[in-house]
Amino acid sequence: MAHLTVRPAYKKLSERINRYPQGAPPAKTLFRILELLFSETEADLVARLPIKPFTTKKAARLWQKTDAEAKKILDKLAGRGVLVDSQRENGMSVYFLPPPMAGFFEFSMMRLRTDIDQKLLAELFYQYLNVEEEFIKQLFCDGETQLGRVFVHETALSPENSLHVLDYERASEIAKTSHHISVGICYCRHKMEHVGRACSADQDICLTFNNTAAALARHGIARRIDVAECLDLLQKARGQNLVQFGENVRRSVNFICNCCGCCCEAMIAARRFGFLHPVHTSNFIAVIDETACSGCGRCVDACPVEAMALVTANDPKLPKRKVARLLNDLCLGCAVCVAACPQTCIALASRPQRVITPLDSTHRAVVMAIERGKLQNLIFDVQAHWNHRAMAAILGVILRLPPLKQAMASRQMKSRYLEYLLEKLRY
């Protein structure tokens, strides 16, 4: 019924958001969220913005406004976390519209605000993300390349395992090498607090890095911190058995969330859709020494994705004895269970095949777009141009064809550019 009542500006904005690889399927709940976060005029303007980063001059041309008028609007939107602005060395600001997650959904709840009804917003987020399934399934389960990956709990690593952990796999190394760090309120637990479902884990523990951290701190959405405080927060999170879940890239990581199993969307998705592999694991998997296991169940309680279970030990001398058993396909390799075990009978072992991590956010976005049939949206991203709309539509159709039909379509279009592009996509 949403298409009968939604105003055109919000429909266009929804279509614009859903062109990104991490889109948001249209729904009545989504339109109500957008109405809270954007005025109707803002929705119309943002719907015209490109996917790739853009300057004030670019926005001014698309909006047919002066540079000064465009900059005022852009800075206002960046101040609310709807846009992210990055300042270049020459003083020029470059803007981009982040996807809903990880992006402006989270930014709207990373601080306490009085300019919007955060309780109502939280209730709408809960409905859209936790009750309705379409958004979460599209976000975490489409394609093989996902938004985020798990960082192993470093304190649970044995000296031997530590030798096999690369720098980009260590949350502590992300902290030490980032040029900006900030901390804000955990969106997931803040949302759950408003609907009466939050756990007792710390909320002021959501970490952002590099350009995103600088932008959020500049606008008061998050608080700038130094490396020492960041390392302390990472250790505090490990002490609370939180999973460190961060951006699925090797360079310039922009976020690391400290996730609980009850509130956080990634962990909830891993439980609900684990067979679809919605979260990239670490390169480790838990191994249990069942002969030493006392069956206390602490690992079962600690595991955020229910990958641990208590089963009978099949001990004829102690028929009631139980031991922990790992469900291998669900294990994230986060090592929360290792830290929780009082008998030290759980250890980590290297997975037989290493998990592949994209180089940076651009690499990940392109791969995700190819897997989800949305590459045309990245190439022809100014949909206000009729020729971009036409080429995006044509390429979108071709990308959904099997390889043989792709080749036939390329020949029929007699487009050397398209033939070259399709050839690149195959290799």
N, C-alpha and C positions, 0 to 999 in steps of 0.2 A: 504493500500500500504506500510505501515511501514515495514512489514516483508520482503519486497523485497529489501530494501535499508539499513536497520539498520545493523551496524557492530556487529559481534557475541558477543563481550565483553559487549556492551550496552544491547543486548537482554538478556544475562545471568544476568546482574545486574538488569534489569527490573523484571525478574522472581524471583530473590532473594528478591527484595523489596516487591513484591506482595505476598510473603509467609507470611508476617506479617499480623496480623488482620486488621491493618490500611494500606492496600496496595495501589497500584497505578496501575490502569488498563493500559496495554500497548497501546500506541498511538504514532503517528508520533511526536506530540508535546512533549510528555514525553521524547522520545529519544533525541530530540533537547535540552531539559532542561538538561538531563544527560550529553550530550556532552559538555555543558558549565561548568558543575560542576565537572566533572571527566575527566581526560585524559583516553585514551583507556587502558593503562596499569593499571591505578588505578581502572577502572571499572572492569577489569578482576580480580584483587586482591580482591576488596570489595565484588564481587559476591560470593566469596568462604567463607566469614566470617559467623559465626553462628549468630542466632538471639539473643541468650542469651549472657550476658556480657562475655568477654574473656580477657585473659592476653596476653602479648607480646609473651610468649612461645607458646601459643595456635596458634596465628596468624603465628608465624615462622614455626610451624609444617605444618600448612595448606598450606603455601606459599612455603615451602621448602627453607627457607632462614635462615640466622643466626639471633639470637635474636637482635643483634645490627642493622642489616639491617631492620628487621621488625619494631623495635621501631622507627627508623627514618621515615619510611613511615607512621606509625600510628600517630606519633606526627604531621607530616605535614598535614594529613587529619583532625586531631582534631583542628589544628590551623585555618582551613578554616570552621570549624563547620560541616563538613561532618560526622565525628565521634564525640562522646562525651566521654571524658576521666574523670574518677573519681579516685582520689588518696586516697588510703587506709592509715590507721594509720602507717603501716609498711613501707610506702614509695612506695609500688607497685602501678602501674597504671593499672586500669581495663577499658576496652573500650567497647563501643557498638555502633552499627549503628542505629541511631534513625529512626523512620518511616518518611515518607515525611512530614506529618502533624500530630500532632505538632512535628516538627523536622527540618530536614535539609533544607526543602523549606524555612521555616521562617528564619533560621539562616543565609541563604545566603543573606537576605535583611535587617538584623537587624543593619547593620552599612553601612556607605558609603565605597565603595571599588573601586579600580582601576585595580585589577588583573583580573576581569571579566567585561563583558559588562552588567551592571545592568539594563540598559534600555531595551536591547534585552531580558534579562532574565525576566523582569517584563512583557513584552509583551507576552512572551511565557506562563508565569504563568496565565496571564489574559485569554489567549486563552484556556488553559487546565482546569482552574478552573471556569471561569465565562462564557465562551461561550460553550465549550464542557461540558456535564453534567455528564459523566460516573464517573469521579473521585469523585466529590462532592457527588453524590448519594451513591457511595460505602462507602465513608468516614463517612457520617452523617446519612444514612438511612438504612443501612444493620443491621439487628439484633435489639435487644431491648436496649442493653447497648452501650452507646455512649462515645465518647472521652471526652466531656466537659460538664460542668454544670454551671448554673447561680448562682452567689452570689447576694443576695438581697442587695439593697442600705441601709446600716445600719442607715443612718441618717433619712430615711423615716419610720423606725420602731416605732410603738407606744411602750410605756413602757410595755404594756401587751404582744405585739408580741415579744418583746425582750426576754421575759422569755422563749419563745418556740424556740429560735434560738440556735442551738448547736455550739460549738466552731469551728468545721470544716466548718460550713456554713458561717462563718464571714471572709471576706477578711482581716480585720484588725488582726484577730487572726493568720491567716497564716503568716502575716508579723512579728508578735511578737514572733512566735515560730520557725521560720526558722533559720537555722544556717548560711545560705548565702542568700543574696538578690542582684540581679542586674537588671539594666534597659537598654533597647535597643530601637532602632527605631521600630515602629509598622510596621511589614511586610506588612499588608494589605494596610495601607494608603501610605506607601512608594511605593508599587507596583502601586497603583492607581495614584499616582503623576506622574509616568513615562508614564502612558497612558492618562493623562489629565483628570482624573476623581476624584481626591482626594478632600475630604472635608477640612474644616478649623480646625478640631479637632487636638489636639497635637499629634505629632508623637513620641516624645521621652518619651514613657509612657508604653512600653511593659515590663512587670515584669516577672522575673524568680526567682526561689527559690531553696534552698538546693543544691544538687550535680550539677544539671544543671546550676544553677546560678554561682557556683564556676568555672565550666569548661568554660563557656562563658566569664566570667570576666578574667580568667587566660589567655585567648587567644585574649583579646581585642575585642571580638564580642559584649560584653555588658559592662556596667560600674557598678562596685560594689557600692552599696549604703547602708546606715544604716536604721534601723527601722523607725526613725523619717522622713527621706526623703520619704521612701516608703509610710508611712501613709499620708504624704502631697500629694503624687502623686495620691493615691486612692481618696482623697478628691477632688483634682482637676478634676479627671475623673468624679466623681459624679456631680460636678458643670457644666460639659459640657454635661450632660445627656448621658454619655457613660455606656454601660452595662459591668459589671465585670463578665467575662466568664473565668472559670478556669478549671484545670484538674479535671476530675470526679473521685476523690479518697478522702478518709478521712485522710490518713496519707501521709506526705512528698509530698505535692502538689508541682509540678515543674513549673507551669506557671499560671499567671492570666493576660488575655488580657483585655484591656479597649476598648470595641468594639462600633463602630458606626454602624448604620443601613445601610449606603450607601457603605462602603468599606469592612467591615469585613466578611469573608467567612461564619462564623457560623451564623451571623444574616441574611445574604443573603439566606443561606440554610433554615433557619427557616421561611423566607417569601415564598420561592419557594416551599418548601416541608414540610410545617408545619403539614399537615395531617399525615406525616410519623414520626413525633416527632424526628427530627434530633438533638435537643438540650435538655438536661435534665433541667427542670425548677427548680426554688427554691421551697420551701415548702409553698409558699404563692401565692395568686391570688388577683388581684385588684378587689375592690368592689366600685361601683359608687353610690353616693347619687344623683339620678337624680333630686330630688326636689330642690337641691342647685346648680345644674350645670347651668352655664351661657351659655354654648355652645360656648365658646371662641375658642375651637379647639386646644389649646396648647398641650394637652395630645395626640391628634391625630398626631400632628407634631413631638412630642418627641418620640413616640413609635417606636422602631427600627424594629419591625416585623409586623407592621400594624394590631395590635390586637385591636386598638381603631378606632371607626368610629363615625361621627356625623349623627344622625338620627332625624327625626321629634319628637317633644315632645308630639304630639297629644293634644296640648293645644287649646281648642276652643276659648279662649280669646286672645291667641297669636299664630295664625296659622303658623307664620314663625319661631317660636321658635324651636331651636334644642338643643339636649343634647347629651352627649357622651354615647356610648354604647360599652361594652366590648365583643369581640369575645373570649369566654372562652377557646376554644380549642387551640388558638394561644398564649395566655398570657404566658410569661416567668416567671412572678412573680419577675421581676427585680426592680420594684418600680420607674422606671424612670418617669412614668406618675404621681405618687404621688408627686414627687419633682417638676414636671412641672406645676401642677394645682395651679392657683392663688387663687382659692376659697376654697382650702382644702376640697374638696368634694369627693376625692378619698382616700380610705384607703386600707389596706391589711387585708386579712382574711386567716386563715390556710386552706390549701387544705384538702379535706376529707380523702385523703390517702397520707401518707408520701412517698416521693421519696427515693428510695433505692440507696445508694452510695457505690461503692466497697471500700474495705478496703485500698488497695494500688495499685500501677501500675501493680504489678504482678497478683494480684487478678483480676483486670479489664482486663488485656491482656488475661488471661485464659478464663474468661467468654465470652469476645468478640470472641475469637477463636472458642469456642464451638458453639456459636450462628451462626458463619459464616462458619462453617465446615472446620476450619483451625487448629484445635488442633494438628493434626499430625505434623504440621510445627514447633510447639513449642517443641514437644517431640523429634522428630527426626530432629534436626535443622542443622546438618552438612550434607548438601545434597551432598557433595563431596564423602561421604562414600556410597558405593553401597547398603549396607544393610539398611542404613537410608533411602535412596531413595525408596527402595522396601517397607519397612514397612510404610513409610509415604504415599505412593500411596495406599497400601492396607487399611490402617486405614482411609484415606480420603474417599475412596469408601464406607466403612462400616458406617462412620459417616453420610453419606447422605441417608442411608437406613432407613425405618420405624423400630420401635422397634422390631417387630416380626422378620423381616429379619436380623436385627442386631444380635439377639440371634442365628438364624440359621447359620449365617456366623461365629459367634464365635465358635459354636460347630464344624463346618466343618474344621476350622483352628486348632482345638484342642489346642488352646493356652490359658493356664491358665492366662498368663499375660494380654492378650487381653480381656479375659472374665472379669477379675478383673477391667481392665480399663473401659470397657463399663458399668459395674455395677456401678462404681463410677460416671460416667457421667450421669446416670439416676437419681441420688439422690443428 
